[in-house]
């Protein structure tokens, strides 16, 4: 299975308002047609964490690969 890359994830998160938590990111990605690979990666993000910008989100995603 190919893993979603940060560019693909950010494509589906275009327009999201930061700071955002895991649930908000998943909801936004679903609304914008994210595939299962993107959603699976977002679902593995830490609970109860706010991401202040795309760079913070990319850093967190890098830790769960």
PDB file of N, CA, C and O in Angstrom:
ATOM      1  N   UNK A   1       0.840  -1.184   0.000  1.00  0.00           N
ATOM      2  CA  UNK A   1       0.000   0.000   0.000  1.00  0.00           C
ATOM      3  C   UNK A   1       0.885   1.248   0.000  1.00  0.00           C
ATOM      4  O   UNK A   1       1.813   1.358   0.802  1.00  0.00           O
ATOM      5  N   UNK A   2       0.601   2.159  -0.877  1.00  0.00           N
ATOM      6  CA  UNK A   2       1.334   3.409  -0.948  1.00  0.00           C
ATOM      7  C   UNK A   2       0.827   4.350   0.136  1.00  0.00           C
ATOM      8  O   UNK A   2      -0.376   4.465   0.373  1.00  0.00           O
ATOM      9  N   UNK A   3       1.765   5.014   0.782  1.00  0.00           N
ATOM     10  CA  UNK A   3       1.381   5.972   1.818  1.00  0.00           C
ATOM     11  C   UNK A   3       1.165   7.342   1.201  1.00  0.00           C
ATOM     12  O   UNK A   3       1.847   7.732   0.253  1.00  0.00           O
ATOM     13  N   UNK A   4       0.219   8.048   1.750  1.00  0.00           N
ATOM     14  CA  UNK A   4      -0.045   9.419   1.304  1.00  0.00           C
ATOM     15  C   UNK A   4       1.162  10.286   1.651  1.00  0.00           C
ATOM     16  O   UNK A   4       1.774  10.126   2.707  1.00  0.00           O
ATOM     17  N   UNK A   5       1.485  11.185   0.766  1.00  0.00           N
ATOM     18  CA  UNK A   5       2.592  12.091   1.050  1.00  0.00           C
ATOM     19  C   UNK A   5       2.042  13.437   1.506  1.00  0.00           C
ATOM     20  O   UNK A   5       0.867  13.737   1.289  1.00  0.00           O
ATOM     21  N   UNK A   6       2.889  14.248   2.138  1.00  0.00           N
ATOM     22  CA  UNK A   6       2.417  15.541   2.656  1.00  0.00           C
ATOM     23  C   UNK A   6       1.800  16.448   1.598  1.00  0.00           C
ATOM     24  O   UNK A   6       0.858  17.185   1.892  1.00  0.00           O
ATOM     25  N   UNK A   7       2.312  16.405   0.379  1.00  0.00           N
ATOM     26  CA  UNK A   7       1.757  17.249  -0.683  1.00  0.00           C
ATOM     27  C   UNK A   7       0.318  16.827  -0.979  1.00  0.00           C
ATOM     28  O   UNK A   7      -0.560  17.675  -1.143  1.00  0.00           O
ATOM     29  N   UNK A   8       0.082  15.532  -1.047  1.00  0.00           N
ATOM     30  CA  UNK A   8      -1.269  15.018  -1.293  1.00  0.00           C
ATOM     31  C   UNK A   8      -2.213  15.400  -0.155  1.00  0.00           C
ATOM     32  O   UNK A   8      -3.355  15.798  -0.382  1.00  0.00           O
ATOM     33  N   UNK A   9      -1.715  15.273   1.063  1.00  0.00           N
ATOM     34  CA  UNK A   9      -2.540  15.631   2.228  1.00  0.00           C
ATOM     35  C   UNK A   9      -2.878  17.117   2.183  1.00  0.00           C
ATOM     36  O   UNK A   9      -4.038  17.490   2.357  1.00  0.00           O
ATOM     37  N   UNK A  10      -1.885  17.967   1.952  1.00  0.00           N
ATOM     38  CA  UNK A  10      -2.128  19.405   1.940  1.00  0.00           C
ATOM     39  C   UNK A  10      -3.079  19.814   0.816  1.00  0.00           C
ATOM     40  O   UNK A  10      -3.828  20.781   0.954  1.00  0.00           O
ATOM     41  N   UNK A  11      -3.049  19.080  -0.293  1.00  0.00           N
ATOM     42  CA  UNK A  11      -3.976  19.361  -1.397  1.00  0.00           C
ATOM     43  C   UNK A  11      -5.426  19.248  -0.919  1.00  0.00           C
ATOM     44  O   UNK A  11      -6.270  20.066  -1.284  1.00  0.00           O
ATOM     45  N   UNK A  12      -5.705  18.246  -0.111  1.00  0.00           N
ATOM     46  CA  UNK A  12      -7.066  18.035   0.380  1.00  0.00           C
ATOM     47  C   UNK A  12      -7.401  18.921   1.573  1.00  0.00           C
ATOM     48  O   UNK A  12      -8.557  19.008   1.985  1.00  0.00           O
ATOM     49  N   UNK A  13      -6.395  19.568   2.118  1.00  0.00           N
ATOM     50  CA  UNK A  13      -6.624  20.467   3.252  1.00  0.00           C
ATOM     51  C   UNK A  13      -6.585  21.932   2.851  1.00  0.00           C
ATOM     52  O   UNK A  13      -6.605  22.816   3.707  1.00  0.00           O
ATOM     53  N   UNK A  14      -6.531  22.187   1.558  1.00  0.00           N
ATOM     54  CA  UNK A  14      -6.492  23.574   1.082  1.00  0.00           C
ATOM     55  C   UNK A  14      -7.708  24.332   1.618  1.00  0.00           C
ATOM     56  O   UNK A  14      -8.848  23.884   1.492  1.00  0.00           O
ATOM     57  N   UNK A  15      -7.435  25.475   2.211  1.00  0.00           N
ATOM     58  CA  UNK A  15      -8.512  26.310   2.739  1.00  0.00           C
ATOM     59  C   UNK A  15      -8.902  26.025   4.176  1.00  0.00           C
ATOM     60  O   UNK A  15      -9.758  26.717   4.727  1.00  0.00           O
ATOM     61  N   UNK A  16      -8.295  25.021   4.797  1.00  0.00           N
ATOM     62  CA  UNK A  16      -8.631  24.721   6.188  1.00  0.00           C
ATOM     63  C   UNK A  16      -8.141  25.866   7.071  1.00  0.00           C
ATOM     64  O   UNK A  16      -7.103  26.470   6.800  1.00  0.00           O
ATOM     65  N   UNK A  17      -8.885  26.152   8.114  1.00  0.00           N
ATOM     66  CA  UNK A  17      -8.510  27.218   9.048  1.00  0.00           C
ATOM     67  C   UNK A  17      -7.638  26.640  10.157  1.00  0.00           C
ATOM     68  O   UNK A  17      -8.052  25.745  10.893  1.00  0.00           O
ATOM     69  N   UNK A  18      -6.430  27.169  10.260  1.00  0.00           N
ATOM     70  CA  UNK A  18      -5.533  26.783  11.350  1.00  0.00           C
ATOM     71  C   UNK A  18      -5.647  27.802  12.453  1.00  0.00           C
ATOM     72  O   UNK A  18      -5.890  28.971  12.152  1.00  0.00           O
ATOM     73  N   UNK A  19      -5.489  27.438  13.721  1.00  0.00           N
ATOM     74  CA  UNK A  19      -5.163  26.092  14.170  1.00  0.00           C
ATOM     75  C   UNK A  19      -6.344  25.147  13.993  1.00  0.00           C
ATOM     76  O   UNK A  19      -7.509  25.544  14.015  1.00  0.00           O
ATOM     77  N   UNK A  20      -5.988  23.874  13.816  1.00  0.00           N
ATOM     78  CA  UNK A  20      -7.002  22.844  13.615  1.00  0.00           C
ATOM     79  C   UNK A  20      -6.574  21.576  14.341  1.00  0.00           C
ATOM     80  O   UNK A  20      -5.384  21.283  14.463  1.00  0.00           O
ATOM     81  N   UNK A  21      -7.559  20.833  14.819  1.00  0.00           N
ATOM     82  CA  UNK A  21      -7.242  19.561  15.464  1.00  0.00           C
ATOM     83  C   UNK A  21      -7.492  18.409  14.480  1.00  0.00           C
ATOM     84  O   UNK A  21      -7.962  18.618  13.361  1.00  0.00           O
ATOM     85  N   UNK A  22      -7.173  17.225  14.913  1.00  0.00           N
ATOM     86  CA  UNK A  22      -7.283  16.034  14.086  1.00  0.00           C
ATOM     87  C   UNK A  22      -8.677  15.892  13.468  1.00  0.00           C
ATOM     88  O   UNK A  22      -8.799  15.654  12.266  1.00  0.00           O
ATOM     89  N   UNK A  23      -9.710  16.034  14.269  1.00  0.00           N
ATOM     90  CA  UNK A  23     -11.082  15.850  13.784  1.00  0.00           C
ATOM     91  C   UNK A  23     -11.442  16.873  12.719  1.00  0.00           C
ATOM     92  O   UNK A  23     -12.084  16.541  11.723  1.00  0.00           O
ATOM     93  N   UNK A  24     -11.030  18.115  12.930  1.00  0.00           N
ATOM     94  CA  UNK A  24     -11.308  19.161  11.943  1.00  0.00           C
ATOM     95  C   UNK A  24     -10.590  18.886  10.624  1.00  0.00           C
ATOM     96  O   UNK A  24     -11.143  19.107   9.546  1.00  0.00           O
ATOM     97  N   UNK A  25      -9.365  18.407  10.722  1.00  0.00           N
ATOM     98  CA  UNK A  25      -8.594  18.097   9.509  1.00  0.00           C
ATOM     99  C   UNK A  25      -9.228  16.945   8.734  1.00  0.00           C
ATOM    100  O   UNK A  25      -9.334  17.003   7.509  1.00  0.00           O
ATOM    101  N   UNK A  26      -9.644  15.914   9.436  1.00  0.00           N
ATOM    102  CA  UNK A  26     -10.277  14.762   8.782  1.00  0.00           C
ATOM    103  C   UNK A  26     -11.586  15.190   8.117  1.00  0.00           C
ATOM    104  O   UNK A  26     -11.855  14.818   6.975  1.00  0.00           O
ATOM    105  N   UNK A  27     -12.393  15.967   8.827  1.00  0.00           N
ATOM    106  CA  UNK A  27     -13.665  16.436   8.267  1.00  0.00           C
ATOM    107  C   UNK A  27     -13.435  17.252   7.002  1.00  0.00           C
ATOM    108  O   UNK A  27     -14.133  17.070   6.005  1.00  0.00           O
ATOM    109  N   UNK A  28     -12.455  18.153   7.043  1.00  0.00           N
ATOM    110  CA  UNK A  28     -12.153  19.003   5.886  1.00  0.00           C
ATOM    111  C   UNK A  28     -11.649  18.152   4.716  1.00  0.00           C
ATOM    112  O   UNK A  28     -12.055  18.359   3.572  1.00  0.00           O
ATOM    113  N   UNK A  29     -10.777  17.211   5.004  1.00  0.00           N
ATOM    114  CA  UNK A  29     -10.225  16.355   3.953  1.00  0.00           C
ATOM    115  C   UNK A  29     -11.322  15.523   3.291  1.00  0.00           C
ATOM    116  O   UNK A  29     -11.353  15.394   2.067  1.00  0.00           O
ATOM    117  N   UNK A  30     -12.217  14.962   4.093  1.00  0.00           N
ATOM    118  CA  UNK A  30     -13.341  14.179   3.529  1.00  0.00           C
ATOM    119  C   UNK A  30     -14.196  15.051   2.616  1.00  0.00           C
ATOM    120  O   UNK A  30     -14.570  14.640   1.518  1.00  0.00           O
ATOM    121  N   UNK A  31     -14.496  16.247   3.082  1.00  0.00           N
ATOM    122  CA  UNK A  31     -15.329  17.181   2.310  1.00  0.00           C
ATOM    123  C   UNK A  31     -14.696  17.518   0.968  1.00  0.00           C
ATOM    124  O   UNK A  31     -15.398  17.806  -0.001  1.00  0.00           O
ATOM    125  N   UNK A  32     -13.362  17.481   0.915  1.00  0.00           N
ATOM    126  CA  UNK A  32     -12.644  17.831  -0.301  1.00  0.00           C
ATOM    127  C   UNK A  32     -12.120  16.616  -1.067  1.00  0.00           C
ATOM    128  O   UNK A  32     -11.162  16.725  -1.832  1.00  0.00           O
ATOM    129  N   UNK A  33     -12.751  15.461  -0.860  1.00  0.00           N
ATOM    130  CA  UNK A  33     -12.496  14.293  -1.689  1.00  0.00           C
ATOM    131  C   UNK A  33     -11.231  13.508  -1.401  1.00  0.00           C
ATOM    132  O   UNK A  33     -10.701  12.852  -2.298  1.00  0.00           O
ATOM    133  N   UNK A  34     -10.735  13.558  -0.178  1.00  0.00           N
ATOM    134  CA  UNK A  34      -9.523  12.814   0.164  1.00  0.00           C
ATOM    135  C   UNK A  34      -9.761  11.317   0.027  1.00  0.00           C
ATOM    136  O   UNK A  34     -10.833  10.812   0.359  1.00  0.00           O
ATOM    137  N   UNK A  35      -8.745  10.618  -0.466  1.00  0.00           N
ATOM    138  CA  UNK A  35      -8.855   9.160  -0.582  1.00  0.00           C
ATOM    139  C   UNK A  35      -8.520   8.497   0.754  1.00  0.00           C
ATOM    140  O   UNK A  35      -8.166   9.170   1.721  1.00  0.00           O
ATOM    141  N   UNK A  36      -8.637   7.172   0.794  1.00  0.00           N
ATOM    142  CA  UNK A  36      -8.444   6.441   2.043  1.00  0.00           C
ATOM    143  C   UNK A  36      -7.014   6.569   2.568  1.00  0.00           C
ATOM    144  O   UNK A  36      -6.806   6.568   3.782  1.00  0.00           O
ATOM    145  N   UNK A  37      -6.037   6.678   1.689  1.00  0.00           N
ATOM    146  CA  UNK A  37      -4.652   6.816   2.137  1.00  0.00           C
ATOM    147  C   UNK A  37      -4.455   8.106   2.925  1.00  0.00           C
ATOM    148  O   UNK A  37      -3.806   8.111   3.971  1.00  0.00           O
ATOM    149  N   UNK A  38      -5.011   9.185   2.423  1.00  0.00           N
ATOM    150  CA  UNK A  38      -4.912  10.479   3.116  1.00  0.00           C
ATOM    151  C   UNK A  38      -5.657  10.416   4.447  1.00  0.00           C
ATOM    152  O   UNK A  38      -5.134  10.841   5.477  1.00  0.00           O
ATOM    153  N   UNK A  39      -6.860   9.892   4.421  1.00  0.00           N
ATOM    154  CA  UNK A  39      -7.658   9.808   5.651  1.00  0.00           C
ATOM    155  C   UNK A  39      -6.992   8.911   6.683  1.00  0.00           C
ATOM    156  O   UNK A  39      -7.011   9.217   7.875  1.00  0.00           O
ATOM    157  N   UNK A  40      -6.409   7.816   6.240  1.00  0.00           N
ATOM    158  CA  UNK A  40      -5.735   6.895   7.152  1.00  0.00           C
ATOM    159  C   UNK A  40      -4.567   7.583   7.853  1.00  0.00           C
ATOM    160  O   UNK A  40      -4.354   7.391   9.050  1.00  0.00           O
ATOM    161  N   UNK A  41      -3.822   8.374   7.112  1.00  0.00           N
ATOM    162  CA  UNK A  41      -2.701   9.098   7.702  1.00  0.00           C
ATOM    163  C   UNK A  41      -3.202  10.123   8.722  1.00  0.00           C
ATOM    164  O   UNK A  41      -2.651  10.234   9.818  1.00  0.00           O
ATOM    165  N   UNK A  42      -4.228  10.856   8.367  1.00  0.00           N
ATOM    166  CA  UNK A  42      -4.782  11.851   9.302  1.00  0.00           C
ATOM    167  C   UNK A  42      -5.347  11.187  10.552  1.00  0.00           C
ATOM    168  O   UNK A  42      -5.242  11.741  11.647  1.00  0.00           O
ATOM    169  N   UNK A  43      -5.940  10.014  10.403  1.00  0.00           N
ATOM    170  CA  UNK A  43      -6.528   9.313  11.550  1.00  0.00           C
ATOM    171  C   UNK A  43      -5.470   8.850  12.545  1.00  0.00           C
ATOM    172  O   UNK A  43      -5.789   8.586  13.704  1.00  0.00           O
ATOM    173  N   UNK A  44      -4.231   8.748  12.115  1.00  0.00           N
ATOM    174  CA  UNK A  44      -3.148   8.319  13.010  1.00  0.00           C
ATOM    175  C   UNK A  44      -2.463   9.490  13.704  1.00  0.00           C
ATOM    176  O   UNK A  44      -1.514   9.288  14.462  1.00  0.00           O
ATOM    177  N   UNK A  45      -2.927  10.693  13.458  1.00  0.00           N
ATOM    178  CA  UNK A  45      -2.371  11.863  14.157  1.00  0.00           C
ATOM    179  C   UNK A  45      -2.682  11.775  15.645  1.00  0.00           C
ATOM    180  O   UNK A  45      -3.657  11.133  16.036  1.00  0.00           O
ATOM    181  N   UNK A  46      -1.865  12.411  16.477  1.00  0.00           N
ATOM    182  CA  UNK A  46      -2.120  12.404  17.918  1.00  0.00           C
ATOM    183  C   UNK A  46      -3.468  13.052  18.262  1.00  0.00           C
ATOM    184  O   UNK A  46      -3.889  14.028  17.640  1.00  0.00           O
ATOM    185  N   UNK A  47      -4.110  12.488  19.250  1.00  0.00           N
ATOM    186  CA  UNK A  47      -5.375  13.053  19.742  1.00  0.00           C
ATOM    187  C   UNK A  47      -5.085  14.335  20.526  1.00  0.00           C
ATOM    188  O   UNK A  47      -3.993  14.516  21.064  1.00  0.00           O
ATOM    189  N   UNK A  48      -6.061  15.199  20.577  1.00  0.00           N
ATOM    190  CA  UNK A  48      -5.997  16.402  21.419  1.00  0.00           C
ATOM    191  C   UNK A  48      -4.786  17.287  21.138  1.00  0.00           C
ATOM    192  O   UNK A  48      -4.242  17.907  22.051  1.00  0.00           O
ATOM    193  N   UNK A  49      -4.370  17.345  19.892  1.00  0.00           N
ATOM    194  CA  UNK A  49      -3.278  18.233  19.515  1.00  0.00           C
ATOM    195  C   UNK A  49      -3.785  19.244  18.500  1.00  0.00           C
ATOM    196  O   UNK A  49      -4.498  18.890  17.561  1.00  0.00           O
ATOM    197  N   UNK A  50      -3.412  20.502  18.693  1.00  0.00           N
ATOM    198  CA  UNK A  50      -3.744  21.553  17.743  1.00  0.00           C
ATOM    199  C   UNK A  50      -2.554  21.751  16.811  1.00  0.00           C
ATOM    200  O   UNK A  50      -1.410  21.818  17.262  1.00  0.00           O
ATOM    201  N   UNK A  51      -2.821  21.844  15.539  1.00  0.00           N
ATOM    202  CA  UNK A  51      -1.795  22.111  14.547  1.00  0.00           C
ATOM    203  C   UNK A  51      -1.957  23.556  14.113  1.00  0.00           C
ATOM    204  O   UNK A  51      -3.001  23.940  13.587  1.00  0.00           O
ATOM    205  N   UNK A  52      -0.927  24.353  14.334  1.00  0.00           N
ATOM    206  CA  UNK A  52      -1.015  25.791  14.099  1.00  0.00           C
ATOM    207  C   UNK A  52      -0.860  26.198  12.651  1.00  0.00           C
ATOM    208  O   UNK A  52      -1.267  27.293  12.264  1.00  0.00           O
ATOM    209  N   UNK A  53      -0.268  25.317  11.839  1.00  0.00           N
ATOM    210  CA  UNK A  53      -0.038  25.636  10.433  1.00  0.00           C
ATOM    211  C   UNK A  53       0.338  24.353   9.683  1.00  0.00           C
ATOM    212  O   UNK A  53       0.553  23.319  10.316  1.00  0.00           O
ATOM    213  N   UNK A  54       0.422  24.397   8.359  1.00  0.00           N
ATOM    214  CA  UNK A  54       0.761  23.190   7.596  1.00  0.00           C
ATOM    215  C   UNK A  54       2.120  22.596   7.973  1.00  0.00           C
ATOM    216  O   UNK A  54       2.285  21.377   7.931  1.00  0.00           O
ATOM    217  N   UNK A  55       3.086  23.425   8.337  1.00  0.00           N
ATOM    218  CA  UNK A  55       4.411  22.906   8.707  1.00  0.00           C
ATOM    219  C   UNK A  55       4.335  22.047   9.970  1.00  0.00           C
ATOM    220  O   UNK A  55       4.979  21.001  10.052  1.00  0.00           O
ATOM    221  N   UNK A  56       3.554  22.486  10.945  1.00  0.00           N
ATOM    222  CA  UNK A  56       3.376  21.689  12.169  1.00  0.00           C
ATOM    223  C   UNK A  56       2.701  20.363  11.854  1.00  0.00           C
ATOM    224  O   UNK A  56       3.067  19.326  12.407  1.00  0.00           O
ATOM    225  N   UNK A  57       1.723  20.399  10.972  1.00  0.00           N
ATOM    226  CA  UNK A  57       1.035  19.175  10.578  1.00  0.00           C
ATOM    227  C   UNK A  57       1.999  18.233   9.862  1.00  0.00           C
ATOM    228  O   UNK A  57       2.015  17.035  10.144  1.00  0.00           O
ATOM    229  N   UNK A  58       2.798  18.759   8.944  1.00  0.00           N
ATOM    230  CA  UNK A  58       3.761  17.920   8.218  1.00  0.00           C
ATOM    231  C   UNK A  58       4.756  17.278   9.182  1.00  0.00           C
ATOM    232  O   UNK A  58       5.121  16.115   9.011  1.00  0.00           O
ATOM    233  N   UNK A  59       5.194  18.021  10.185  1.00  0.00           N
ATOM    234  CA  UNK A  59       6.119  17.480  11.179  1.00  0.00           C
ATOM    235  C   UNK A  59       5.478  16.316  11.942  1.00  0.00           C
ATOM    236  O   UNK A  59       6.113  15.282  12.154  1.00  0.00           O
ATOM    237  N   UNK A  60       4.232  16.488  12.349  1.00  0.00           N
ATOM    238  CA  UNK A  60       3.526  15.424  13.059  1.00  0.00           C
ATOM    239  C   UNK A  60       3.317  14.204  12.173  1.00  0.00           C
ATOM    240  O   UNK A  60       3.449  13.073  12.640  1.00  0.00           O
ATOM    241  N   UNK A  61       2.992  14.419  10.897  1.00  0.00           N
ATOM    242  CA  UNK A  61       2.802  13.292   9.979  1.00  0.00           C
ATOM    243  C   UNK A  61       4.110  12.533   9.778  1.00  0.00           C
ATOM    244  O   UNK A  61       4.110  11.308   9.653  1.00  0.00           O
ATOM    245  N   UNK A  62       5.216  13.259   9.746  1.00  0.00           N
ATOM    246  CA  UNK A  62       6.521  12.615   9.585  1.00  0.00           C
ATOM    247  C   UNK A  62       6.857  11.669  10.713  1.00  0.00           C
ATOM    248  O   UNK A  62       7.580  10.693  10.514  1.00  0.00           O
ATOM    249  N   UNK A  63       6.346  11.945  11.881  1.00  0.00           N
ATOM    250  CA  UNK A  63       6.622  11.103  13.056  1.00  0.00           C
ATOM    251  C   UNK A  63       5.813   9.805  13.064  1.00  0.00           C
ATOM    252  O   UNK A  63       6.172   8.864  13.772  1.00  0.00           O
ATOM    253  N   UNK A  64       4.736   9.740  12.295  1.00  0.00           N
ATOM    254  CA  UNK A  64       3.885   8.546  12.337  1.00  0.00           C
ATOM    255  C   UNK A  64       4.096   7.608  11.152  1.00  0.00           C
ATOM    256  O   UNK A  64       3.407   6.593  11.040  1.00  0.00           O
ATOM    257  N   UNK A  65       5.014   7.924  10.287  1.00  0.00           N
ATOM    258  CA  UNK A  65       5.262   7.070   9.122  1.00  0.00           C
ATOM    259  C   UNK A  65       5.980   5.809   9.474  1.00  0.00           C
ATOM    260  O   UNK A  65       6.258   4.992   8.597  1.00  0.00           O
TER     261      UNK A  65
END
